[in-house]
Amino acid sequence: LRLSLGGWGSLVNPTGVSACWRSGRLAVAHDGKKKIHVFGPGGSCLQQFGERGDAGNDIKYPLDVTVTSDGHVVVTDGGDCSVKAFDFEGRGVLAVREGFCLPWGLDATPDSEVILTDSEAGALYRLTADFRRGKLQKCQMIQSRLISPRGVAVSQTSGAIVVIEHLKAQGPNSSSTRVKIFSAEMDLVGQMDSFGLNLVFPSKIYTTAVAFDKEGRVVVTDICSQAVICLGKPEEFPIFNPLISHGLYYPVGLTYMANNSLAVLDSGDHSVKIFSS
């Protein structure tokens, strides 16, 4: 364990985290007065923006955040069902309300496109924009018939996309999750639900966040075992390799940084924990 950022008071019920590979900055979405905090590589808070309100750069309820390679912070706002983009100073550059029902998770591709889930519509979108000019170029549905998709990640090497679905089942405690992997061409490569994982692994897994590491392996958070687990590359999916099994309470976010350390967003004690590789 190397560093813990934020903590109760500065971060309130955090929901998303994303690293900027070029600058080493971390953007965190949470439910405090200003919804987005940007931390420097050393842990200092460089910028806070996005108050609740109705103005262009206000954010009502952020569900996730990603940072594009051209240096823009993109947020899904569950409060008004939109996707909003900002520069690092907190200036709003674009708001997209393309008929979304409930935009939730998002991740940026190497060429600054944004892949996002719409949890209520059961769909996956690819959003292309010129963020510097604040112009939306295309918003295309690339996958439908998903079940409450939330967390999503794009492999920076292969372009593969992994999505977490939240499955509703009968009974009070029987909801579960399913991890689905698509190739860059959107062919289904592999999938594994909590039940299937339970056959392979010792414990029930309930996944909230997902990321790809530099080698293209799928890494997920598990709130049942309070752990971060590597499920392997799409072609070997799933293997079971716990990466972090101590020091987490309720891990809800995950992002790899340029130096290959792993930032985990812990909603249990309202902090970002950075683990060296």
C-alpha positions in Angstrom: 0.0 0.0 0.0 1.5 3.3 -1.0 -0.9 6.1 -0.7 -4.4 6.9 0.3 -6.2 10.0 -1.0 -9.3 11.8 0.0 -10.9 10.2 3.0 -14.2 11.0 4.7 -15.0 14.7 4.5 -13.3 15.5 1.3 -14.9 12.5 -0.6 -18.5 11.6 0.1 -19.9 8.3 -1.2 -17.5 8.2 -4.2 -18.7 6.4 -7.4 -16.0 6.6 -10.0 -12.3 7.1 -10.6 -10.1 7.5 -13.6 -6.4 8.2 -14.3 -4.9 10.5 -16.9 -1.9 8.5 -18.2 -0.1 11.6 -19.5 -0.2 13.8 -16.4 -0.6 11.1 -13.7 -3.7 13.0 -12.4 -6.7 11.2 -10.9 -10.3 12.3 -11.4 -12.8 11.1 -8.7 -16.6 11.5 -8.9 -18.4 11.7 -5.6 -21.4 13.2 -3.9 -19.9 16.1 -2.1 -20.5 19.8 -2.7 -18.2 19.8 -5.8 -18.7 16.5 -7.5 -15.3 16.1 -9.3 -12.0 16.2 -7.5 -8.7 16.1 -9.4 -5.7 14.8 -7.5 -2.1 15.2 -8.5 0.3 12.2 -8.6 1.5 13.0 -5.1 -2.0 13.1 -3.6 -2.7 16.8 -3.5 -6.1 18.0 -4.6 -5.5 20.2 -7.7 -9.0 21.1 -8.7 -12.7 20.7 -7.6 -15.6 21.4 -9.8 -19.2 20.5 -10.7 -21.7 21.8 -8.1 -25.3 20.6 -8.0 -27.5 22.9 -10.1 -28.9 23.6 -13.5 -26.1 25.6 -15.2 -24.0 24.2 -18.0 -21.2 22.9 -15.9 -23.2 21.7 -13.0 -23.4 18.0 -12.1 -26.4 16.7 -10.2 -25.4 13.1 -9.5 -22.2 11.7 -11.0 -22.2 7.9 -11.5 -18.8 7.5 -13.2 -15.9 9.4 -14.6 -13.2 8.9 -17.3 -10.3 11.0 -18.5 -9.6 11.1 -22.3 -6.1 11.0 -23.7 -6.6 14.6 -24.9 -7.1 15.7 -21.3 -10.9 16.0 -20.8 -12.9 14.7 -17.9 -16.1 13.0 -19.0 -18.9 12.3 -16.4 -22.1 10.4 -16.5 -24.8 12.4 -14.7 -27.6 10.2 -13.4 -29.4 13.3 -12.1 -30.4 14.6 -15.5 -29.4 11.5 -17.6 -26.6 13.1 -19.5 -23.0 12.8 -20.3 -20.9 15.9 -19.6 -17.3 16.8 -20.6 -15.0 19.3 -18.8 -11.4 20.4 -19.2 -9.1 20.0 -16.3 -9.9 23.5 -15.1 -13.5 22.5 -14.6 -15.0 24.4 -17.6 -17.9 22.5 -19.2 -17.2 21.9 -22.9 -20.0 19.6 -23.9 -23.3 18.1 -22.5 -24.9 15.1 -24.4 -28.5 14.1 -23.8 -28.9 11.8 -26.8 -32.0 10.1 -25.5 -30.2 8.3 -22.7 -32.4 6.6 -20.1 -29.7 6.2 -17.4 -26.1 6.6 -18.5 -23.9 4.9 -16.0 -20.3 3.6 -16.6 -17.8 4.9 -19.1 -14.3 4.5 -20.3 -12.2 6.3 -22.9 -10.4 4.6 -25.9 -6.8 5.6 -26.8 -8.2 8.0 -29.5 -10.5 9.8 -27.0 -13.8 8.1 -27.9 -16.0 7.2 -25.0 -17.6 3.9 -24.5 -20.6 4.1 -22.1 -23.3 2.0 -20.7 -27.0 2.9 -20.3 -28.2 0.8 -17.4 -31.9 1.3 -17.9 -31.8 0.9 -21.7 -29.6 -2.1 -21.5 -27.3 -0.7 -24.1 -23.7 0.2 -24.9 -22.8 3.4 -26.8 -19.7 4.7 -28.5 -19.5 8.5 -28.3 -17.2 10.4 -30.6 -16.7 14.1 -30.0 -14.3 17.0 -30.6 -14.1 18.0 -27.0 -11.8 20.9 -27.6 -14.5 22.5 -29.8 -17.3 21.1 -27.8 -18.9 19.3 -30.7 -20.6 15.9 -30.7 -19.7 14.0 -33.8 -21.5 10.7 -33.3 -23.3 8.8 -30.6 -23.8 5.2 -31.8 -25.4 2.2 -30.0 -23.0 -0.7 -30.4 -24.7 -3.3 -28.3 -28.2 -3.8 -27.0 -30.2 -6.4 -24.9 -27.8 -6.2 -22.0 -29.2 -6.5 -18.5 -28.5 -3.4 -16.3 -25.0 -2.8 -17.6 -23.0 -0.5 -15.3 -19.2 -0.8 -15.1 -17.3 -0.8 -18.4 -13.7 -0.9 -19.5 -11.8 -0.7 -22.9 -8.5 -2.5 -23.5 -5.9 0.1 -24.5 -4.1 -2.5 -26.5 -6.7 -4.7 -28.2 -9.8 -2.5 -28.1 -11.7 -5.3 -26.4 -14.6 -4.1 -24.2 -15.7 -5.6 -20.9 -19.1 -4.9 -19.3 -20.6 -5.7 -15.9 -24.3 -6.6 -15.9 -26.4 -6.5 -12.7 -28.8 -9.4 -12.8 -32.0 -9.4 -10.8 -33.1 -12.7 -9.4 -35.9 -13.9 -7.1 -35.5 -13.4 -3.4 -34.0 -10.6 -1.3 -30.3 -11.4 -1.4 -30.0 -13.2 -4.7 -29.0 -10.4 -7.1 -25.8 -11.2 -8.9 -23.4 -9.8 -11.5 -22.2 -11.1 -14.9 -18.9 -10.1 -16.6 -19.2 -10.0 -20.4 -16.2 -9.5 -22.8 -16.6 -8.3 -26.4 -13.9 -8.1 -29.1 -13.1 -4.7 -30.7 -15.6 -5.8 -33.4 -18.2 -6.4 -30.7 -18.3 -10.2 -31.0 -19.0 -11.9 -27.6 -15.7 -13.5 -26.5 -16.6 -14.7 -23.1 -18.9 -14.3 -20.1 -19.1 -15.4 -16.5 -21.8 -14.8 -14.0 -21.6 -15.0 -10.2 -23.0 -18.6 -10.3 -20.4 -19.7 -12.8 -17.6 -17.9 -11.0 -18.8 -19.7 -7.8 -18.2 -23.1 -9.5 -14.7 -22.1 -10.3 -13.8 -20.0 -7.3 -14.2 -20.5 -3.6 -16.5 -17.5 -2.9 -19.6 -15.7 -4.3 -18.4 -12.7 -6.4 -20.3 -9.5 -6.7 -18.5 -7.2 -9.1 -18.8 -3.5 -9.1 -15.9 -2.2 -11.2 -13.7 -3.4 -14.0 -10.5 -2.4 -15.7 -7.9 -3.8 -18.2 -4.3 -3.9 -17.1 -1.5 -3.0 -19.6 -1.2 -6.6 -20.7 -5.0 -6.7 -21.5 -6.0 -8.8 -18.5 -9.5 -8.2 -17.0 -9.4 -7.0 -13.4 -12.5 -6.6 -11.2 -13.5 -5.5 -7.7 -15.4 -7.9 -5.6 -17.5 -6.4 -2.7 -18.2 -9.9 -1.2 -14.6 -10.7 -0.5 -13.5 -7.0 -0.3 -10.9 -7.8 -2.9 -9.5 -7.0 -6.4 -9.3 -10.1 -8.6 -7.6 -10.7 -12.0 -9.7 -12.9 -14.3 -7.1 -13.1 -17.0 -7.0 -12.2 -20.7 -10.2 -12.6 -22.7 -8.9 -15.8 -24.4 -8.0 -17.5 -21.1 -11.1 -16.1 -19.2 -11.7 -16.8 -16.4 -8.7 -17.6 -14.3 -8.7 -16.5 -10.6 -5.8 -14.5 -9.3 -6.5 -12.2 -6.2 -4.3 -9.1 -6.6 -5.5 -7.2 -3.4 -7.1 -9.1 -0.6 -6.5 -6.8 2.4 -7.2 -3.2 3.3 -10.4 -2.7 1.3 -13.9 -2.2 2.7 -16.2 -1.6 -0.3 -14.3 -1.3 -3.5 -16.4 0.4 -6.2 -13.9 1.9 -8.7 -10.7 0.8 -10.3 -8.1 2.4 -12.6 -4.6 1.7 -13.7 -2.1 4.5 -13.7 0.8 5.2 -16.1 3.4 3.6 -13.8 1.2 0.5 -13.6 0.1 1.1 -10.0 -3.6 0.5 -9.3 -5.9 3.0 -7.9 -8.9 1.5 -6.1 -11.9 3.7 -5.1 -13.1 2.5 -1.7 -16.6 3.7 -0.8 -16.3 2.0 2.6 -14.0 4.7 4.0 -14.5 7.3 1.2 -10.9 7.1 -0.1 -8.7 6.3 -3.1 -6.1 3.7 -2.3 -3.1 3.4 -4.6 -1.3 0.0 -4.7 2.1 -0.3 -6.4 2.3 -3.2 -8.9 
